[in-house]
């Protein structure tokens, strides 16, 4: 039996979410700048900067991603969501020049995840944001994997400190593959054994054949 108390659940891919993933749960609480497109009666207590009874139309406020997605409707405008600065044209130009020099951890630990979720909201910048995310990932992928393959039995904290959550998962995967290969090469790899499912099946079959 596996003694590990918690088996990590990977986050969703692209615009999809995995609600059993701790990373996706944390991502859903990222705050976005929003603007109300209609009045919200008797909800003024939610806006801490004011003391009115209602939230008036045109009020700017920060909402977590999960709430912004729940309130956002294409047909009936309830709230509009502002594109975060890191995904706007100025930063897209920086990423297109050389994505490897940018510290994505400072930009937010979920740079790719949040950027993908922003595509849920209508914006004329969406095609450019999607293209920038893809090109940034491609531009940084090889360096991330090369680093993971050339760091054996050493401190990797410096190598991962500038990576976003997705890139850190890729780095760990590369490290796991490297460690497995090194163990195999040194003859320390585990011997192949039958799975528990097969062993239990054999036991049941033997019990059925006994008189």
C-alpha positions, 0 to 999 in steps of 0.5 A, a space after each residue: 500500500 502506498 504510504 503517501 498521505 496525499 497523492 497530488 492531483 494535476 491541474 486542468 489543462 487550458 481553460 478546463 479546471 480540475 476541482 480536486 487539484 489544490 493548484 486549481 483551487 488556489 488559482 480560482 482565488 486569484 483576484 481580478 479587477 472588475 467593473 459592475 455593469 448593473 446595480 447590486 441592491 443591498 450588497 453594499 457591505 461587500 464593497 469595503 471602500 464605501 458605506 452605501 447600501 447598494 453597489 452602484 453600476 460602474 463600481 470598480 472592485 476586485 473579485 476572485 476568479 471563481 466569482 468573476 466567472 460566475 457573474 460574467 454573462 455574455 448576453 446579460 452584462 453583470 460585470 466586465 473583467 479587466 485584462 491583468 497588466 501582465 497579459 497586456 500589449 506592453 508585457 506581451 512585447 517583452 515576452 516575444 523578445 525573450 521569454 526566458 529572462 522573465 521571472 514568472 514567479 513574480 508575475 504570479 505563480 499561475 501565469 499560464 493557468 490564469 492567462 488561460 482562464 482569462 479567455 473565458 471573458 470576451 476581450 479583443 485581446 484574447 487572440 493575442 493573449 492566447 498566442 503570447 501564452 503559447 509562444 512563451 511556453 514554447 520559448 521557455 520549455 526547452 530551457 526548463 527541461 534542460 535544467 531538470 536533466 542537468 541537475 542530479 543530486 543537487 539543490 534545485 531551488 535556484 533553478 525553479 525560483 523563476 518558474 511558474 507553477 506549471 513549469 515547476 511541475 514539468 521540472 519535477 517530472 524531468 527530475 523524476 525521469 532523470 533519477 529513474 534513469 540514473 537508478 536503472 543505469 546503476 542497477 538499482 531499479 526495482 524488479 518488475 512485479 505482478 500488480 496487486 490486482 493480478 495477485 488477488 485474481 490468482 488467489 480467487 482463482 485458486 480458491 475457486 478450484 479447490 474442492 
